[in-house]
Amino acid sequence: MTAVAPSAVLDRLKATLGPGGWSDDPDRLAPKLVEWRERWHGATPLLVLPRCTREVAAVVAICAEAGVAITPQGGNTGLVGGQIPQGEILLSTERLRAVRDADRLDDVLVVEAGLTLAETHAAALELGRRFPLDLASEGSATIGGLISTNAGGTAVLRYGSMRGLVLGIEAVLPDGQVWDGLKRLRKDNTGYDLKQMLIGAEGTLGVVTAAALKLVPVLASRAVALAAVAGPREAIELLVRAKDETGGEVEAFELISRLGVELAVKNLVGLRDPLETITPWVVLVEIASASPGAAEALLERLLAHALEDQIIANAALAQSGEQAKAFWALREGQSATQKAEGPAWKHDVSVPISRIASFLETATARLGERFPGVRVDAFGHVGDGNIHFDVLAPVNGDYALHTARRDEGARLVHDLVVSLGGSISAEHGLGSMKTAEALRYKSPVEVAALRALRQALDPKRIMNPRVLF
Amino acid sequence: MTAVAPSAVLDRLKATLGPGGWSDDPDRLAPKLVEWRERWHGATPLLVLPRCTREVAAVVAICAEAGVAITPQGGNTGLVGGQIPQGEILLSTERLRAVRDADRLDDVLVVEAGLTLAETHAAALELGRRFPLDLASEGSATIGGLISTNAGGTAVLRYGSMRGLVLGIEAVLPDGQVWDGLKRLRKDNTGYDLKQMLIGAEGTLGVVTAAALKLVPVLASRAVALAAVAGPREAIELLVRAKDETGGEVEAFELISRLGVELAVKNLVGLRDPLETITPWVVLVEIASASPGAAEALLERLLAHALEDQIIANAALAQSGEQAKAFWALREGQSATQKAEGPAWKHDVSVPISRIASFLETATARLGERFPGVRVDAFGHVGDGNIHFDVLAPVNGDYALHTARRDEGARLVHDLVVSLGGSISAEHGLGSMKTAEALRYKSPVEVAALRALRQALDPKRIMNPRVLF
């Protein structure tokens, strides 16, 4: 792999793709070279814009032959730098946008990599079905990127992450060959499942060009509530009851710290806290059911029992779709609301559900000791053990100092997470940002195996070479 | 890899494991060297019986160093010869039987590879939870084998196959190193998911020694019915309605041919057909729900509407647990009942659900043309597109001739399956029996990738070398 692409290779790429199939115009490139938080800035000698799988294959074959590196990019919503080239050819999937097939009997949607999640949702609904992956960046995140990062979001508790929602994949492998793995089977045991290697590979094992996605029924009733709880232990007890009482009909179970609720109300227009009792934590629960009215009934019963047994202090059940959206806005506004509070250390971690309470208690205590005054805004998909554990600067604190100590804070948090059997990247991946950190914690046995697997499929390491191990 | 283990290696293995840790007694070995249908007979110089992961690692390290091949074996229930050694060291997991942990908050059971599925079910129930993998051989099939074959069964429609039910794996890799991947996380995106390589690898990438399994709630109500349908198209229409009306609460959706029902009633003691109308096909539907009584109500409504719309001709709803079992016995007796009818060609195939009807029609017609008089007994997990398409000899036919033409029949069936986008091994795997057949259909691109991955993890090819590519 060479860091700088020879101009002969660039010329071959341009000739192969023809006019409109590439760009080196700085204005065209600019939005693709910066991550939305502006934390990552990139560079590329050429943006390639293949129109079909065959053109992707041609690009990869030319680069493979010359040993020139490629960074694939979907909607550019990644948070760990994995999609930002640093000298690599930038391959955008923005023109691979066809819905190739939609089948009601198979419960399958076959779409190309550049389709956004929102467009995928719409295509599923047209079929009277749902594609159950929900996350905030649905308007820009693309199917190829969501597969390559094994995206999660708020509905993982019930439907699993992308890994469980993909029935088949078409991809261009690092040697430029097309692998047609676009099956739509629920059962297929004929050797290693190659698509599982590509899911979550962050573009290091090839370019995903299309996928067959699993659809689920649209549910008839849906109910959302906020509940005030004394602590994470009570939240988890409520989670266990919710799962048991509904038989797994919990669509989302999110935790928000009191600080998070207060900042959302303070910094975001039109938000208010509907709970009467002020407790250190707030839970958002969503139940959905096939029977009309059933979700509301299940949720009401769950909350009534939990109140009776003093697991929750107070609850507010959304009385309309409008109100449900307002409840969700408190949760989904967490990243946005932090911006007014200066720099934040962000940690996307997971721990076993049984350890969430002790993680939150211990991490908060240790941070308070080491960095007096910092404010913890923890929130996230607690039903999956996934916490976005964000740490804000002290009120009126030194922002530059806070930014400077970010890695020190991350080390403290990650050490604790790993000691509790957790993961330092629950859903964002490693990208170029977290790879070194992950190497600290992974066993040498595992790292050696993962490297051997990569080497097997991409011996020249041309696919996203700075990403992963 | 050497075909014959040098006696020095055998001596090292014996010394390492000590008395009781190995056997070469033919009587002790015999049941492990024959598959239960007696189709596969094997041979081994030594049976090793490690007591713990450390001992498994020691065995594999010794073999790896000497380049001696190993065949791992769990409950010896495999149907494709993958667990039967032909000269390899036979490594049984029968002594790895601990339940290492059970956690109600994490909804996790951590068990060793040699525990049977029935024992795993029991351990989950003790915790007030369910491990939702259901198949007929639960009394002997072990967790290690179920993982290594990515087992399916009757509840895949709702809960997925083993691949989706395993949160973490501990395994000894082909170089003898222990990989501790026993995480219990719902979200973890820190590089390729190594456990996905081991699931379904049929013992070719290492020995699974323990696993963290995902548990689900025990459901309060459960209802089973048989329904008479004119053909597979009507069955699929009923399936689509069942999924829509229940929001995914369909636990099982099985199809049985009329011949299958008749043979079960004729050959098995105590079975009867509860349906009043004789149609070419019968469907078994099971619904389960968290709300008491809800499953019965949902199933009754589904069947009433389907009768009204003439999708089904008649239905019988089980009135007791006893009767539900009797309905299931018609389905589960299909393999047993064929024994009285002479040799059968067995095909474990899957096709997209939208193609099931055309697969069954075309396959039956083509077989009838080429092999006049053969009788098709098709049954299986039609909700997953998985059909056990078995072909019996003609009544009073030449059994020897039928057996002799098995491969010819398989070729006809498999060609059709693949042309419809299906799989020639839906749930049984390839073992040593179907690998050559799979090579006919897999693309060279995929085979090359799978071989490179294997070579990366097991360069000496010591793990189950005759199995897979």
Interface residues (C-beta under 8 A of the other chain):
Chain A: D103 R104 L105 D106 D107 V108 G128 T149 N150 G152 V156 L157 G160 S161 R163 G164 L173 Q177 V178 W179 D180 G181 K183 R184 L185 R186 K187 D188 N189 T190 G191 Y192 D193 L194 Q196 M197 I199 G200 A201 L205 V216 P217 L219 A220 I236 V240 K243 D244 E245 T246 G247 G248 E249 A288 S289 A290 S291 A294 L298 S350 V351 P352 I353 S354 H381 G383 D384 G385 N386 G421 G422 S423 I424 S425 A426 E427 H428 G429 L430 K434 A438 K442 S443 V445 E446 A449 L450 A452 L453 R454 Q455 A456 L457 L468 F469
Chain B: D103 R104 L105 D106 D107 V108 G128 T149 N150 G152 V156 L157 G160 S161 R163 G164 L173 Q177 V178 W179 D180 G181 K183 R184 L185 R186 K187 D188 N189 T190 G191 Y192 D193 L194 Q196 M197 I199 G200 A201 L205 V216 P217 L219 A220 I236 V240 K243 D244 E245 T246 G247 G248 E249 A288 S289 A290 S291 A294 L298 S350 V351 P352 I353 S354 H381 G383 D384 G385 N386 G421 G422 S423 I424 S425 A426 E427 H428 G429 L430 K434 A438 K442 S443 V445 E446 A449 L450 A452 L453 R454 Q455 A456 L457 L468 F469
